[in-house]
Amino acid sequence: KLNKDEYTADSWAAVAKAKEAAAAVAADANATQAEVDAARDALLKAIRELVKVAVPDTDPTTPPDDSSSGSNLPATGDSFAALAVAGLLAVSAGAAAVLNKKRKMDQ
């Protein structure tokens, strides 16, 4: 789960706006698959573009950053991206099911 306090206000606002738009599309029984896909893509883009707030290292026991090797860097965000995509695909599938049911009822 994302924590609002870990990201800049502007980047968090973009995610919130995209999430609100995606929820509106998901709730719209008349939304097209293209609208669902566009809302999903916009939300994923906003999530990918989140900017972390810079937090200074105040722990005096932390060794100096030797980022020249790059071999000991943690893989952050890997699991979140997979979960976000899975969740959005589930929402898209649900919206598609609603649309299909609506179309069958209109025939």
Backbone as JSON, one array per atom type, in Angstrom:
{
  "sequence": "KLNKDEYTADSWAAVAKAKEAAAAVAADANATQAEVDAARDALLKAIRELVKVAVPDTDPTTPPDDSSSGSNLPATGDSFAALAVAGLLAVSAGAAAVLNKKRKMDQ",
  "N": [[0.85, -1.18, 0.0], [0.49, 2.2, -0.79], [1.97, 5.07, 0.74], [0.93, 8.21, 1.36], [2.49, 10.22, 2.53], [5.06, 9.66, 1.78], [5.56, 10.62, -0.71], [5.87, 13.32, -3.12], [3.7, 16.17, -3.02], [2.58, 17.03, -5.46], [3.0, 14.81, -7.2], [1.55, 12.89, -5.85], [-1.01, 14.0, -5.98], [-1.56, 13.71, -8.69], [-1.83, 10.93, -8.89], [-4.06, 10.55, -7.24], [-6.0, 11.95, -8.68], [-6.07, 10.46, -11.07], [-6.88, 8.02, -10.02], [-9.44, 8.65, -9.09], [-10.7, 9.28, -11.51], [-10.53, 6.78, -12.78], [-12.12, 5.25, -11.09], [-14.58, 6.44, -11.56], [-15.01, 5.74, -14.23], [-15.09, 2.97, -13.97], [-17.44, 2.72, -12.53], [-19.31, 3.48, -14.35], [-21.74, 2.16, -16.22], [-22.03, 2.37, -18.91], [-19.56, 2.76, -19.96], [-16.99, 2.46, -22.35], [-14.78, -0.15, -23.55], [-12.44, 0.99, -24.4], [-12.4, 3.36, -22.91], [-12.16, 2.3, -20.34], [-9.66, 1.05, -20.57], [-8.07, 3.31, -21.09], [-8.36, 4.75, -18.69], [-7.2, 2.96, -16.91], [-4.57, 2.89, -17.91], [-3.81, 5.56, -17.51], [-3.84, 5.69, -14.72], [-1.85, 3.81, -14.04], [0.35, 5.08, -15.21], [0.5, 7.43, -13.66], [1.12, 6.3, -11.19], [3.61, 5.13, -11.76], [5.05, 7.45, -12.08], [5.27, 8.59, -9.6], [6.92, 10.57, -7.18], [9.35, 10.25, -4.82], [9.64, 11.71, -1.56], [12.44, 13.48, -0.57], [14.44, 12.32, 1.98], [16.58, 13.2, 4.47], [19.52, 11.47, 5.59], [19.84, 10.76, 8.85], [21.1, 9.11, 10.56], [23.92, 8.53, 12.31], [25.44, 6.23, 12.26], [25.28, 5.09, 9.83], [27.04, 4.0, 7.04], [29.01, 5.88, 4.63], [27.53, 6.67, 1.46], [28.22, 4.56, -1.12], [27.68, 4.58, -4.06], [28.82, 3.93, -6.41], [29.32, 1.31, -7.2], [26.8, 0.08, -7.32], [25.82, -2.45, -6.89], [24.69, -3.23, -4.5], [22.2, -2.16, -4.19], [18.82, -1.81, -3.14], [15.92, -3.49, -4.43], [13.43, -1.66, -4.92], [9.9, -1.2, -4.9], [9.27, -3.18, -6.72], [7.41, -5.29, -6.1], [5.11, -3.82, -5.64], [4.39, -2.7, -8.13], [3.65, -4.97, -9.59], [1.45, -5.83, -8.08], [-0.24, -3.61, -8.35], [-0.77, -3.61, -11.1], [-2.05, -6.09, -11.32], [-4.32, -5.62, -9.74], [-5.53, -3.53, -11.18], [-6.04, -4.82, -13.58], [-7.93, -6.63, -12.69], [-10.01, -4.89, -12.02], [-10.51, -3.86, -14.56], [-11.37, -6.19, -15.86], [-13.69, -6.69, -14.42], [-15.19, -4.41, -15.1], [-15.44, -4.84, -17.83], [-17.0, -7.15, -17.78], [-19.36, -6.15, -16.7], [-20.09, -4.37, -18.73], [-20.47, -6.17, -20.87], [-22.64, -7.66, -19.88], [-24.54, -5.63, -19.72], [-24.81, -4.97, -22.41], [-25.87, -7.36, -23.43], [-28.31, -7.36, -22.13], [-29.52, -5.19, -23.31], [-30.06, -6.04, -25.83]],
  "CA": [[0.0, 0.0, 0.0], [1.26, 3.43, -0.88], [1.82, 6.01, 1.83], [0.9, 9.57, 0.82], [3.55, 11.03, 3.12], [6.35, 9.29, 1.2], [5.66, 11.15, -2.07], [5.63, 14.75, -3.24], [2.27, 16.52, -3.11], [2.16, 17.08, -6.87], [2.92, 13.48, -7.78], [0.44, 12.2, -5.18], [-2.25, 14.57, -6.51], [-1.77, 13.1, -10.0], [-2.35, 9.58, -8.65], [-5.41, 10.69, -6.69], [-6.87, 12.37, -9.78], [-6.2, 9.31, -11.97], [-7.67, 7.0, -9.31], [-10.83, 9.12, -9.09], [-11.2, 9.12, -12.88], [-10.68, 5.34, -13.04], [-13.3, 4.79, -10.33], [-15.77, 6.93, -12.26], [-15.17, 4.92, -15.42], [-15.5, 1.63, -13.53], [-18.83, 2.79, -12.06], [-20.16, 3.83, -15.48], [-22.16, 0.95, -16.94], [-21.96, 2.65, -20.35], [-18.16, 3.01, -20.35], [-16.47, 1.55, -23.37], [-13.52, -0.81, -23.19], [-11.37, 1.97, -24.64], [-12.39, 4.26, -21.76], [-11.62, 1.53, -19.22], [-8.23, 0.9, -20.82], [-7.41, 4.62, -20.95], [-8.33, 5.07, -17.26], [-6.19, 2.07, -16.32], [-3.26, 3.34, -18.35], [-3.52, 6.84, -16.84], [-3.53, 5.41, -13.32], [-0.54, 3.17, -14.0], [1.34, 6.12, -15.53], [0.63, 8.3, -12.48], [1.82, 5.52, -10.15], [5.02, 5.02, -12.16], [5.69, 8.77, -12.01], [5.34, 9.09, -8.23], [8.24, 11.07, -6.79], [9.57, 10.12, -3.38], [10.13, 12.87, -0.83], [13.84, 13.28, -0.14], [14.59, 12.27, 3.43], [18.01, 13.18, 4.79], [19.98, 10.4, 6.46], [20.26, 11.35, 10.12], [21.71, 8.05, 11.36], [25.38, 8.68, 12.23], [26.12, 4.94, 12.1], [25.16, 4.66, 8.44], [28.27, 4.28, 6.3], [28.82, 6.77, 3.47], [26.94, 6.04, 0.28], [29.15, 4.22, -2.19], [26.78, 4.14, -5.12], [29.57, 3.7, -7.64], [29.2, -0.08, -7.63], [25.4, -0.17, -7.65], [25.46, -3.85, -6.73], [23.99, -3.5, -3.25], [21.0, -1.35, -4.13], [17.61, -2.61, -2.97], [14.92, -3.46, -5.51], [12.23, -1.09, -4.32], [8.73, -1.01, -5.74], [9.0, -4.28, -7.64], [6.19, -6.02, -5.79], [3.96, -2.94, -5.75], [3.98, -2.57, -9.53], [2.94, -6.18, -9.97], [0.15, -5.82, -7.41], [-1.05, -2.55, -8.95], [-1.21, -4.08, -12.41], [-3.02, -7.16, -11.09], [-5.55, -5.0, -9.27], [-6.16, -2.8, -12.27], [-6.57, -5.79, -14.52], [-9.16, -7.17, -12.1], [-11.03, -3.84, -12.18], [-10.84, -3.82, -15.99], [-12.16, -7.38, -16.16], [-15.02, -6.47, -13.84], [-15.88, -3.41, -15.92], [-15.78, -5.49, -19.09], [-18.12, -8.06, -17.51], [-20.56, -5.32, -16.54], [-20.44, -3.88, -20.06], [-21.02, -7.28, -21.64], [-23.97, -7.97, -19.34], [-25.41, -4.52, -20.1], [-25.06, -5.1, -23.85], [-26.77, -8.49, -23.62], [-29.64, -6.97, -21.64], [-30.07, -4.2, -24.24], [-30.38, -6.67, -27.12]],
  "C": [[0.89, 1.24, 0.0], [0.94, 4.34, 0.3], [1.98, 7.42, 1.27], [2.08, 10.4, 1.29], [4.93, 10.74, 2.52], [6.59, 9.91, -0.17], [5.37, 12.65, -2.09], [4.13, 15.01, -3.43], [1.79, 16.5, -4.54], [2.02, 15.68, -7.46], [1.79, 12.67, -7.14], [-0.9, 12.7, -5.71], [-2.57, 13.97, -7.88], [-2.33, 11.69, -9.86], [-3.79, 9.65, -8.16], [-6.41, 11.05, -7.79], [-7.12, 11.2, -10.74], [-7.05, 8.21, -11.33], [-9.15, 7.38, -9.31], [-11.46, 8.94, -10.47], [-11.44, 7.64, -13.21], [-11.89, 4.78, -12.3], [-14.58, 5.23, -11.01], [-16.05, 6.1, -13.5], [-15.67, 3.53, -15.03], [-16.96, 1.61, -13.08], [-19.81, 3.08, -13.19], [-20.5, 2.59, -16.29], [-22.09, 1.14, -18.45], [-20.54, 2.92, -20.83], [-17.73, 1.98, -21.38], [-15.18, 0.9, -22.88], [-12.35, 0.15, -23.39], [-11.26, 2.95, -23.47], [-11.8, 3.57, -20.53], [-10.11, 1.39, -19.37], [-7.48, 2.21, -20.61], [-7.31, 5.01, -19.47], [-7.28, 4.23, -16.55], [-4.79, 2.55, -16.66], [-2.86, 4.65, -17.66], [-3.15, 6.62, -15.38], [-2.15, 4.76, -13.19], [0.58, 4.18, -14.27], [1.58, 7.02, -14.31], [1.38, 7.58, -11.36], [3.3, 5.4, -10.48], [5.76, 6.34, -11.97], [5.67, 9.37, -10.6], [6.78, 9.47, -7.88], [8.37, 10.99, -5.27], [10.07, 11.43, -2.78], [11.55, 12.55, -0.38], [13.91, 13.36, 1.37], [16.08, 12.21, 3.74], [18.34, 12.04, 5.76], [20.52, 11.03, 7.74], [20.9, 10.32, 11.05], [23.24, 8.14, 11.24], [26.11, 7.36, 12.05], [26.04, 4.42, 10.68], [26.46, 4.99, 7.71], [27.99, 5.2, 5.12], [28.3, 5.98, 2.28], [28.03, 5.81, -0.77], [28.32, 3.67, -3.33], [27.51, 3.88, -6.43], [29.43, 2.26, -8.12], [27.79, -0.42, -8.04], [24.95, -1.59, -7.38], [24.65, -4.13, -5.46], [22.74, -2.63, -3.08], [19.76, -2.22, -3.98], [16.69, -2.47, -4.18], [13.62, -2.96, -4.93], [11.12, -0.98, -5.34], [8.41, -2.16, -6.65], [7.69, -4.97, -7.36], [4.97, -5.13, -5.92], [3.47, -2.84, -7.18], [3.19, -3.79, -9.98], [1.55, -6.22, -9.34], [-0.77, -4.77, -8.02], [-1.6, -3.0, -10.29], [-2.27, -5.17, -12.25], [-4.36, -6.58, -10.64], [-6.28, -4.26, -10.37], [-6.72, -3.73, -13.34], [-7.87, -6.4, -14.0], [-10.3, -6.17, -12.24], [-11.47, -3.78, -13.64], [-11.71, -5.01, -16.38], [-13.57, -7.24, -15.62], [-15.83, -5.49, -14.66], [-16.3, -4.03, -17.25], [-16.96, -6.43, -18.9], [-19.42, -7.28, -17.38], [-21.03, -4.82, -17.9], [-21.07, -4.98, -20.91], [-22.43, -7.64, -21.17], [-24.96, -6.91, -19.78], [-25.77, -4.64, -21.58], [-26.03, -6.25, -24.13], [-28.19, -8.16, -23.19], [-30.31, -6.0, -22.6], [-30.49, -4.83, -25.57], [-31.76, -7.23, -27.14]]
}
